[in-house]
């Protein structure tokens, strides 16, 4: 998964992902992309 931005929140989500959290990331990431943080 490539990040278009380098916001702390995005990096934190990606770096802290594991099987359980990945579903949350998948749900939130599109929203983060929309926000263009």
Helices and strands as residue ranges (DSSP letters): H 8-15, H 19-35
